Amino acid sequence: MGGRVGLKGTDGEEALREALRRGAKPWSPIRAREFLRHLGEEGRSARWLTWSGEMGEELLREVGYSFEVVGYASKPTTAEDTKRAARRMAEMGVSLIVFAGGDGTACDIVEAIDMETPILGIPAGVKMFSAVFPPTPRAAAQLLIKYLRGETQIVEREVMDVDEDAYRAGRLTAVLKGYAKTPYAPNLLLGGKETVMAVDEELMKESIAARVVEMMRPGVNYILGPGSTVAKVAELLGVDKTLLGIDVVRDGKLIVRDASEEDLLRVVEEAETWIVVSPLGGQGSLLGRGNQPISPRILRRVGLDHIIVIATPNKLRGLEALTVDTGDPDLDEALRGYRRVITGYHEERVMRIR
């Protein structure tokens, strides 16, 4: 609930107090209500067990579902309430635990029940790097509908968390906390009557670009890699970018067009620099193919924590991991692991790099 007041999450009592001091409002009920609205009549076919008050009871009563309260929350609610609820529901043999929150909540549930019961996250946190969250509450509802119809697989996925203090300071350190079982449906559409490909793809690119431009700071260089997704960033800035080349912007202006490695070496020495890249669709190549001017020398000088990866959900669909092939085995090894990918306006997912 800390995102809108400038915090990078509210894990821990101190961060929660600061969020409340700044006037933050709980985000989970809003997202859960949206999820239930999209679930609609389909949700009535399920038997709902829930925790008291704001941990499910109030919203289920609001939408008119039949439910049973199986435990009672403290006031204010804490992580221990989440763990107790998860343990109780697992003991009762529920088929699926649906929760609203972010990575902290997912970690609490996994800590409580391990992989005993499948879970499905309604995305409502600032940090959602775990692979148990569909991109939106609507997508979560569509996935649950498919689950209720027997149209999903149950798969094992990573549950991640980050050091929030480091995250607030602009450093991402994603840590694998465990694994969870979760429903999976390939090529999940967010709505039955939407035109998905051309229109939605462009809208997603625009939302990604808006987020990247929002992140830009004065006096900082931004190396823009090739491709139409990154080109949307330049378009939003009013900059005429090369579609297949490497360009550099600073303070909203183009300072190098179609840059070579030497051009990039020069600008990297002039000011703090970030790299914005998008993987190749269909193969997931992130570095080393199509963007060779962003060489190992450039990457080392810029710093591996100064890389912004962007991609539409369609581009990531079906990819188990992204790949790097910079020509420097040591650098490739350093790049491997988990990295956040901006997939929309304040929407992200974590992808493995191999």
ROLUMLUM-308370 format. One record per residue (C-alpha): residue number from 1; residue in one letter; x, y, z. Coordinates in nm, 3 decimals, padded with zeros to 5 digits. Example, Ala and Ser with C-alpha at 12.3 -4.5 7.8 and 13.67 -1.06 7.14 Angstrom:
<sites>
+------+------+---------+---------+---------+
! resi ! resn !      xx !      yy !      zz !
+------+------+---------+---------+---------+
!    1 !    A !  01.230 ! -00.450 !  00.780 !
!    2 !    S !  01.367 ! -00.106 !  00.714 !
+------+------+---------+---------+---------+
</sites>
This chain:
<sites>
+------+------+---------+---------+---------+
! resi ! resn !      xx !      yy !      zz !
+------+------+---------+---------+---------+
!    1 !    M !  00.000 !  00.000 !  00.000 !
!    2 !    G !  00.304 !  00.231 !  00.001 !
!    3 !    G !  00.345 !  00.286 ! -00.372 !
!    4 !    R !  00.135 !  00.599 ! -00.416 !
!    5 !    V !  00.301 !  00.776 ! -00.123 !
!    6 !    G !  00.652 !  00.715 ! -00.249 !
!    7 !    L !  00.740 !  00.399 ! -00.058 !
!    8 !    K !  00.854 !  00.072 ! -00.218 !
!    9 !    G !  00.636 ! -00.157 ! -00.013 !
!   10 !    T !  00.520 ! -00.184 !  00.346 !
!   11 !    D !  00.683 ! -00.501 !  00.474 !
!   12 !    G !  00.767 ! -00.448 !  00.839 !
!   13 !    E !  00.594 ! -00.240 !  01.105 !
!   14 !    E !  00.810 !  00.070 !  01.057 !
!   15 !    A !  00.738 !  00.092 !  00.683 !
!   16 !    L !  00.369 !  00.036 !  00.748 !
!   17 !    R !  00.358 !  00.313 !  01.008 !
!   18 !    E !  00.534 !  00.550 !  00.769 !
!   19 !    A !  00.288 !  00.466 !  00.490 !
!   20 !    L ! -00.006 !  00.538 !  00.718 !
!   21 !    R !  00.158 !  00.861 !  00.836 !
!   22 !    R !  00.180 !  00.972 !  00.472 !
!   23 !    G ! -00.187 !  00.902 !  00.422 !
!   24 !    A ! -00.167 !  00.570 !  00.236 !
!   25 !    K ! -00.488 !  00.372 !  00.198 !
!   26 !    P ! -00.504 ! -00.009 !  00.189 !
!   27 !    W ! -00.482 ! -00.121 ! -00.173 !
!   28 !    S ! -00.564 ! -00.489 ! -00.129 !
!   29 !    P ! -00.942 ! -00.445 ! -00.072 !
!   30 !    I ! -00.969 ! -00.233 ! -00.386 !
!   31 !    R ! -00.789 ! -00.490 ! -00.598 !
!   32 !    A ! -00.977 ! -00.780 ! -00.440 !
!   33 !    R ! -01.309 ! -00.606 ! -00.509 !
!   34 !    E ! -01.207 ! -00.563 ! -00.874 !
!   35 !    F ! -01.113 ! -00.932 ! -00.888 !
!   36 !    L ! -01.452 ! -01.038 ! -00.748 !
!   37 !    R ! -01.634 ! -00.804 ! -00.985 !
!   38 !    H ! -01.473 ! -00.975 ! -01.284 !
!   39 !    L ! -01.529 ! -01.318 ! -01.132 !
!   40 !    G ! -01.902 ! -01.245 ! -01.113 !
!   41 !    E ! -02.150 ! -01.531 ! -01.129 !
!   42 !    E ! -01.873 ! -01.783 ! -01.206 !
!   43 !    G ! -01.755 ! -01.750 ! -00.847 !
!   44 !    R ! -02.081 ! -01.882 ! -00.707 !
!   45 !    S ! -01.992 ! -02.234 ! -00.815 !
!   46 !    A ! -01.711 ! -02.245 ! -00.557 !
!   47 !    R ! -01.735 ! -02.306 ! -00.185 !
!   48 !    W ! -01.564 ! -02.011 ! -00.014 !
!   49 !    L ! -01.389 ! -02.035 !  00.322 !
!   50 !    T ! -01.258 ! -01.706 !  00.453 !
!   51 !    W ! -01.113 ! -01.517 !  00.748 !
!   52 !    S ! -01.308 ! -01.254 !  00.935 !
!   53 !    G ! -01.354 ! -00.887 !  00.858 !
!   54 !    E ! -01.129 ! -00.721 !  00.606 !
!   55 !    M ! -00.946 ! -01.049 !  00.537 !
!   56 !    G ! -01.227 ! -01.168 !  00.311 !
!   57 !    E ! -01.555 ! -01.177 !  00.499 !
!   58 !    E ! -01.659 ! -00.819 !  00.421 !
!   59 !    L ! -01.594 ! -00.841 !  00.046 !
!   60 !    L ! -01.759 ! -01.180 !  00.003 !
!   61 !    R ! -02.066 ! -01.050 !  00.183 !
!   62 !    E ! -02.061 ! -00.742 ! -00.039 !
!   63 !    V ! -02.077 ! -00.949 ! -00.361 !
!   64 !    G ! -02.335 ! -01.188 ! -00.219 !
!   65 !    Y ! -02.133 ! -01.510 ! -00.228 !
!   66 !    S ! -02.206 ! -01.791 !  00.016 !
!   67 !    F ! -01.911 ! -01.835 !  00.251 !
!   68 !    E ! -01.797 ! -01.971 !  00.585 !
!   69 !    V ! -01.576 ! -01.778 !  00.828 !
!   70 !    V ! -01.316 ! -02.020 !  00.963 !
!   71 !    G ! -01.101 ! -01.783 !  01.168 !
!   72 !    Y ! -01.080 ! -01.438 !  01.318 !
!   73 !    A ! -00.832 ! -01.161 !  01.244 !
!   74 !    S ! -00.668 ! -00.928 !  01.492 !
!   75 !    K ! -00.701 ! -00.550 !  01.462 !
!   76 !    P ! -00.497 ! -00.423 !  01.294 !
!   77 !    T ! -00.421 ! -00.732 !  01.088 !
!   78 !    T ! -00.062 ! -00.858 !  01.078 !
!   79 !    A !  00.150 ! -01.107 !  00.887 !
!   80 !    E !  00.071 ! -01.359 !  01.160 !
!   81 !    D ! -00.297 ! -01.339 !  01.065 !
!   82 !    T ! -00.203 ! -01.427 !  00.708 !
!   83 !    K !  00.004 ! -01.724 !  00.823 !
!   84 !    R ! -00.264 ! -01.851 !  01.061 !
!   85 !    A ! -00.530 ! -01.822 !  00.792 !
!   86 !    A ! -00.317 ! -02.007 !  00.537 !
!   87 !    R ! -00.235 ! -02.286 !  00.783 !
!   88 !    R ! -00.598 ! -02.325 !  00.886 !
!   89 !    M ! -00.722 ! -02.339 !  00.528 !
!   90 !    A ! -00.455 ! -02.590 !  00.429 !
!   91 !    E ! -00.552 ! -02.806 !  00.729 !
!   92 !    M ! -00.914 ! -02.795 !  00.612 !
!   93 !    G ! -00.810 ! -02.927 !  00.273 !
!   94 !    V ! -00.908 ! -02.634 !  00.052 !
!   95 !    S ! -00.829 ! -02.675 ! -00.317 !
!   96 !    L ! -00.685 ! -02.326 ! -00.367 !
!   97 !    I ! -00.591 ! -02.026 ! -00.152 !
!   98 !    V ! -00.666 ! -01.691 ! -00.320 !
!   99 !    F ! -00.505 ! -01.385 ! -00.160 !
!  100 !    A ! -00.459 ! -01.016 ! -00.236 !
!  101 !    G ! -00.120 ! -00.860 ! -00.172 !
!  102 !    G !  00.236 ! -00.857 ! -00.293 !
!  103 !    D !  00.553 ! -01.056 ! -00.249 !
!  104 !    G !  00.554 ! -01.016 !  00.128 !
!  105 !    T !  00.213 ! -01.179 !  00.154 !
!  106 !    A !  00.313 ! -01.458 ! -00.085 !
!  107 !    C !  00.624 ! -01.526 !  00.125 !
!  108 !    D !  00.416 ! -01.536 !  00.445 !
!  109 !    I !  00.184 ! -01.795 !  00.292 !
!  110 !    V !  00.466 ! -02.011 !  00.157 !
!  111 !    E !  00.638 ! -01.995 !  00.496 !
!  112 !    A !  00.318 ! -02.118 !  00.658 !
!  113 !    I !  00.217 ! -02.397 !  00.420 !
!  114 !    D !  00.516 ! -02.460 !  00.189 !
!  115 !    M !  00.371 ! -02.627 ! -00.125 !
!  116 !    E !  00.091 ! -02.807 !  00.054 !
!  117 !    T ! -00.190 ! -02.611 ! -00.119 !
!  118 !    P ! -00.190 ! -02.419 ! -00.451 !
!  119 !    I ! -00.214 ! -02.041 ! -00.423 !
!  120 !    L ! -00.325 ! -01.761 ! -00.656 !
!  121 !    G ! -00.229 ! -01.399 ! -00.597 !
!  122 !    I ! -00.447 ! -01.100 ! -00.679 !
!  123 !    P ! -00.181 ! -00.836 ! -00.760 !
!  124 !    A ! -00.214 ! -00.566 ! -00.494 !
!  125 !    G !  00.140 ! -00.496 ! -00.375 !
!  126 !    V !  00.419 ! -00.259 ! -00.469 !
!  127 !    K !  00.654 ! -00.555 ! -00.522 !
!  128 !    M !  00.521 ! -00.846 ! -00.724 !
!  129 !    F !  00.823 ! -01.037 ! -00.847 !
!  130 !    S !  00.682 ! -01.379 ! -00.754 !
!  131 !    A !  00.541 ! -01.594 ! -01.032 !
!  132 !    V !  00.206 ! -01.654 ! -00.859 !
!  133 !    F !  00.053 ! -01.321 ! -00.969 !
!  134 !    P ! -00.134 ! -01.273 ! -01.297 !
!  135 !    P ! -00.072 ! -00.924 ! -01.440 !
!  136 !    T ! -00.406 ! -00.774 ! -01.324 !
!  137 !    P ! -00.701 ! -00.856 ! -01.096 !
!  138 !    R ! -00.905 ! -00.918 ! -01.409 !
!  139 !    A ! -00.651 ! -01.170 ! -01.534 !
!  140 !    A ! -00.655 ! -01.336 ! -01.192 !
!  141 !    A ! -01.034 ! -01.369 ! -01.217 !
!  142 !    Q ! -01.009 ! -01.518 ! -01.566 !
!  143 !    L ! -00.750 ! -01.765 ! -01.442 !
!  144 !    L ! -00.970 ! -01.869 ! -01.149 !
!  145 !    I ! -01.264 ! -01.918 ! -01.386 !
!  146 !    K ! -01.051 ! -02.150 ! -01.597 !
!  147 !    Y ! -00.942 ! -02.329 ! -01.280 !
!  148 !    L ! -01.303 ! -02.381 ! -01.172 !
!  149 !    R ! -01.379 ! -02.523 ! -01.517 !
!  150 !    G ! -01.087 ! -02.763 ! -01.497 !
!  151 !    E ! -00.899 ! -02.585 ! -01.775 !
!  152 !    T ! -00.570 ! -02.518 ! -01.592 !
!  153 !    Q ! -00.259 ! -02.705 ! -01.493 !
!  154 !    I ! -00.107 ! -02.684 ! -01.145 !
!  155 !    V !  00.258 ! -02.587 ! -01.178 !
!  156 !    E !  00.543 ! -02.497 ! -00.944 !
!  157 !    R !  00.659 ! -02.135 ! -00.959 !
!  158 !    E !  00.914 ! -01.917 ! -00.779 !
!  159 !    V !  00.821 ! -01.699 ! -00.483 !
!  160 !    M !  01.055 ! -01.402 ! -00.460 !
!  161 !    D !  01.110 ! -01.106 ! -00.233 !
!  162 !    V !  01.342 ! -00.810 ! -00.232 !
!  163 !    D !  01.524 ! -00.609 !  00.032 !
!  164 !    E !  01.282 ! -00.315 !  00.063 !
!  165 !    D !  01.544 ! -00.078 !  00.207 !
!  166 !    A !  01.769 ! -00.144 ! -00.092 !
!  167 !    Y !  01.470 ! -00.118 ! -00.325 !
!  168 !    R !  01.382 !  00.226 ! -00.185 !
!  169 !    A !  01.741 !  00.329 ! -00.253 !
!  170 !    G !  01.707 !  00.218 ! -00.615 !
!  171 !    R !  01.886 ! -00.119 ! -00.589 !
!  172 !    L !  01.703 ! -00.440 ! -00.673 !
!  173 !    T !  01.813 ! -00.755 ! -00.496 !
!  174 !    A !  01.561 ! -01.029 ! -00.565 !
!  175 !    V !  01.591 ! -01.333 ! -00.341 !
!  176 !    L !  01.431 ! -01.671 ! -00.409 !
!  177 !    K !  01.225 ! -01.748 ! -00.098 !
!  178 !    G !  01.070 ! -02.074 ! -00.207 !
!  179 !    Y !  00.828 ! -02.234 ! -00.447 !
!  180 !    A !  00.451 ! -02.251 ! -00.461 !
!  181 !    K !  00.199 ! -02.447 ! -00.659 !
!  182 !    T ! -00.027 ! -02.223 ! -00.867 !
!  183 !    P ! -00.281 ! -02.258 ! -01.150 !
!  184 !    Y ! -00.146 ! -02.200 ! -01.499 !
!  185 !    A ! -00.325 ! -02.152 ! -01.829 !
!  186 !    P ! -00.125 ! -02.079 ! -02.147 !
!  187 !    N ! -00.224 ! -01.780 ! -02.362 !
!  188 !    L ! -00.468 ! -01.649 ! -02.103 !
!  189 !    L ! -00.673 ! -01.363 ! -02.250 !
!  190 !    L ! -00.780 ! -01.080 ! -02.021 !
!  191 !    G ! -01.130 ! -01.060 ! -02.165 !
!  192 !    G ! -01.357 ! -01.250 ! -02.399 !
!  193 !    K ! -01.448 ! -00.973 ! -02.644 !
!  194 !    E ! -01.131 ! -00.768 ! -02.652 !
!  195 !    T ! -00.916 ! -00.722 ! -02.962 !
!  196 !    V ! -00.594 ! -00.843 ! -02.813 !
!  197 !    M ! -00.304 ! -00.831 ! -03.052 !
!  198 !    A ! -00.260 ! -00.501 ! -03.238 !
!  199 !    V ! -00.461 ! -00.261 ! -03.020 !
!  200 !    D ! -00.373 ! -00.396 ! -02.679 !
!  201 !    E ! -00.007 ! -00.441 ! -02.770 !
!  202 !    E !  00.022 ! -00.072 ! -02.858 !
!  203 !    L ! -00.159 !  00.030 ! -02.541 !
!  204 !    M !  00.077 ! -00.183 ! -02.334 !
!  205 !    K !  00.380 ! -00.025 ! -02.504 !
!  206 !    E !  00.244 !  00.320 ! -02.425 !
!  207 !    S !  00.188 !  00.232 ! -02.060 !
!  208 !    I !  00.540 !  00.089 ! -02.034 !
!  209 !    A !  00.683 !  00.403 ! -02.193 !
!  210 !    A !  00.491 !  00.623 ! -01.950 !
!  211 !    R !  00.645 !  00.435 ! -01.658 !
!  212 !    V !  01.000 !  00.460 ! -01.797 !
!  213 !    V !  00.969 !  00.833 ! -01.865 !
!  214 !    E !  00.834 !  00.880 ! -01.513 !
!  215 !    M !  01.150 !  00.711 ! -01.379 !
!  216 !    M !  01.391 !  00.935 ! -01.572 !
!  217 !    R !  01.595 !  01.189 ! -01.375 !
!  218 !    P !  01.757 !  01.519 ! -01.480 !
!  219 !    G !  02.118 !  01.509 ! -01.597 !
!  220 !    V !  02.120 !  01.131 ! -01.645 !
!  221 !    N !  02.196 !  00.954 ! -01.974 !
!  222 !    Y !  01.957 !  00.686 ! -02.095 !
!  223 !    I !  02.084 !  00.447 ! -02.361 !
!  224 !    L !  01.780 !  00.330 ! -02.557 !
!  225 !    G !  01.813 ! -00.009 ! -02.722 !
!  226 !    P !  01.647 ! -00.116 ! -03.047 !
!  227 !    G !  01.290 ! -00.228 ! -03.101 !
!  228 !    S !  00.938 ! -00.090 ! -03.108 !
!  229 !    T !  00.880 ! -00.116 ! -02.732 !
!  230 !    V !  01.179 !  00.105 ! -02.651 !
!  231 !    A !  01.088 !  00.331 ! -02.944 !
!  232 !    K !  00.766 !  00.418 ! -02.759 !
!  233 !    V !  00.978 !  00.571 ! -02.484 !
!  234 !    A !  01.146 !  00.801 ! -02.737 !
!  235 !    E !  00.810 !  00.881 ! -02.896 !
!  236 !    L !  00.670 !  00.989 ! -02.561 !
!  237 !    L !  00.974 !  01.214 ! -02.513 !
!  238 !    G !  00.921 !  01.363 ! -02.860 !
!  239 !    V !  01.253 !  01.220 ! -02.981 !
!  240 !    D !  01.309 !  01.075 ! -03.330 !
!  241 !    K !  01.472 !  00.743 ! -03.244 !
!  242 !    T !  01.622 !  00.489 ! -03.482 !
!  243 !    L !  01.404 !  00.177 ! -03.469 !
!  244 !    L !  01.690 ! -00.073 ! -03.497 !
!  245 !    G !  01.977 !  00.137 ! -03.363 !
!  246 !    I !  02.105 !  00.250 ! -03.024 !
!  247 !    D !  02.030 !  00.608 ! -02.921 !
!  248 !    V !  02.104 !  00.817 ! -02.612 !
!  249 !    V !  01.877 !  01.075 ! -02.450 !
!  250 !    R !  01.935 !  01.313 ! -02.162 !
!  251 !    D !  01.692 !  01.566 ! -02.016 !
!  252 !    G !  01.436 !  01.469 ! -02.278 !
!  253 !    K !  01.667 !  01.545 ! -02.571 !
!  254 !    L !  01.848 !  01.320 ! -02.818 !
!  255 !    I !  02.224 !  01.353 ! -02.764 !
!  256 !    V !  02.349 !  01.057 ! -02.974 !
!  257 !    R !  02.165 !  00.892 ! -03.262 !
!  258 !    D !  02.249 !  00.542 ! -03.390 !
!  259 !    A !  02.541 !  00.516 ! -03.149 !
!  260 !    S !  02.848 !  00.298 ! -03.184 !
!  261 !    E !  03.029 !  00.142 ! -02.891 !
!  262 !    E !  03.276 !  00.433 ! -02.895 !
!  263 !    D !  02.992 !  00.685 ! -02.886 !
!  264 !    L !  02.852 !  00.507 ! -02.585 !
!  265 !    L !  03.190 !  00.494 ! -02.411 !
!  266 !    R !  03.212 !  00.870 ! -02.447 !
!  267 !    V !  02.868 !  00.947 ! -02.302 !
!  268 !    V !  02.912 !  00.699 ! -02.018 !
!  269 !    E !  03.214 !  00.900 ! -01.904 !
!  270 !    E !  03.013 !  01.224 ! -01.906 !
!  271 !    A !  02.730 !  01.141 ! -01.667 !
!  272 !    E !  02.545 !  00.869 ! -01.480 !
!  273 !    T !  02.396 !  00.632 ! -01.735 !
!  274 !    W !  02.113 !  00.380 ! -01.750 !
!  275 !    I !  02.036 !  00.128 ! -02.024 !
!  276 !    V !  01.679 !  00.059 ! -02.144 !
!  277 !    V !  01.644 ! -00.266 ! -02.340 !
!  278 !    S !  01.371 ! -00.506 ! -02.448 !
!  279 !    P !  01.417 ! -00.875 ! -02.534 !
!  280 !    L !  01.369 ! -01.005 ! -02.886 !
!  281 !    G !  01.021 ! -01.145 ! -02.929 !
!  282 !    G !  00.997 ! -01.519 ! -02.972 !
!  283 !    Q !  01.346 ! -01.601 ! -02.848 !
!  284 !    G !  01.396 ! -01.385 ! -02.540 !
!  285 !    S !  01.747 ! -01.264 ! -02.625 !
!  286 !    L !  01.815 ! -00.962 ! -02.405 !
!  287 !    L !  02.177 ! -00.868 ! -02.471 !
!  288 !    G !  02.419 ! -00.970 ! -02.744 !
!  289 !    R !  02.182 ! -00.991 ! -03.040 !
!  290 !    G !  02.071 ! -00.680 ! -03.223 !
!  291 !    N !  02.220 ! -00.444 ! -02.964 !
!  292 !    Q !  02.592 ! -00.520 ! -02.986 !
!  293 !    P !  02.704 ! -00.157 ! -02.931 !
!  294 !    I !  02.591 ! -00.217 ! -02.573 !
!  295 !    S !  02.905 ! -00.420 ! -02.529 !
!  296 !    P !  03.064 ! -00.580 ! -02.222 !
!  297 !    R !  03.274 ! -00.266 ! -02.177 !
!  298 !    I !  02.960 ! -00.050 ! -02.175 !
!  299 !    L !  02.773 ! -00.284 ! -01.944 !
!  300 !    R !  03.058 ! -00.294 ! -01.693 !
!  301 !    R !  03.100 !  00.083 ! -01.689 !
!  302 !    V !  02.729 !  00.154 ! -01.659 !
!  303 !    G !  02.678 ! -00.115 ! -01.394 !
!  304 !    L !  02.453 ! -00.418 ! -01.403 !
!  305 !    D !  02.212 ! -00.253 ! -01.158 !
!  306 !    H !  02.155 !  00.029 ! -01.411 !
!  307 !    I !  01.971 ! -00.183 ! -01.668 !
!  308 !    I !  01.597 ! -00.130 ! -01.719 !
!  309 !    V !  01.428 ! -00.422 ! -01.895 !
!  310 !    I !  01.090 ! -00.361 ! -02.058 !
!  311 !    A !  00.856 ! -00.594 ! -02.246 !
!  312 !    T !  00.486 ! -00.635 ! -02.314 !
!  313 !    P !  00.313 ! -00.937 ! -02.158 !
!  314 !    N !  00.258 ! -01.076 ! -02.510 !
!  315 !    K !  00.632 ! -01.070 ! -02.576 !
!  316 !    L !  00.702 ! -01.263 ! -02.256 !
!  317 !    R !  00.423 ! -01.513 ! -02.308 !
!  318 !    G !  00.562 ! -01.862 ! -02.345 !
!  319 !    L !  00.917 ! -01.762 ! -02.246 !
!  320 !    E !  01.056 ! -01.953 ! -01.948 !
!  321 !    A !  01.362 ! -01.727 ! -01.932 !
!  322 !    L !  01.554 ! -01.449 ! -02.107 !
!  323 !    T !  01.900 ! -01.512 ! -02.247 !
!  324 !    V !  02.224 ! -01.315 ! -02.265 !
!  325 !    D !  02.518 ! -01.372 ! -02.498 !
!  326 !    T !  02.747 ! -01.072 ! -02.468 !
!  327 !    G !  03.061 ! -01.259 ! -02.576 !
!  328 !    D !  03.205 ! -01.228 ! -02.225 !
!  329 !    P !  03.136 ! -01.550 ! -02.028 !
!  330 !    D !  03.212 ! -01.388 ! -01.692 !
!  331 !    L !  02.974 ! -01.103 ! -01.764 !
!  332 !    D !  02.705 ! -01.342 ! -01.885 !
!  333 !    E !  02.738 ! -01.533 ! -01.559 !
!  334 !    A !  02.706 ! -01.209 ! -01.359 !
!  335 !    L !  02.389 ! -01.119 ! -01.551 !
!  336 !    R !  02.224 ! -01.453 ! -01.484 !
!  337 !    G !  01.965 ! -01.483 ! -01.211 !
!  338 !    Y !  01.640 ! -01.294 ! -01.170 !
!  339 !    R !  01.557 ! -00.948 ! -01.295 !
!  340 !    R !  01.244 ! -00.737 ! -01.291 !
!  341 !    V !  01.079 ! -00.655 ! -01.623 !
!  342 !    I !  00.846 ! -00.357 ! -01.659 !
!  343 !    T !  00.533 ! -00.487 ! -01.834 !
!  344 !    G !  00.297 ! -00.192 ! -01.788 !
!  345 !    Y !  00.241 !  00.124 ! -01.588 !
!  346 !    H !  00.352 !  00.022 ! -01.237 !
!  347 !    E !  00.325 ! -00.341 ! -01.344 !
!  348 !    E !  00.625 ! -00.572 ! -01.337 !
!  349 !    R !  00.717 ! -00.936 ! -01.334 !
!  350 !    V !  01.039 ! -01.117 ! -01.262 !
!  351 !    M !  01.206 ! -01.318 ! -01.536 !
!  352 !    R !  01.494 ! -01.557 ! -01.501 !
!  353 !    I !  01.802 ! -01.478 ! -01.711 !
!  354 !    R !  02.010 ! -01.770 ! -01.825 !
+------+------+---------+---------+---------+
</sites>
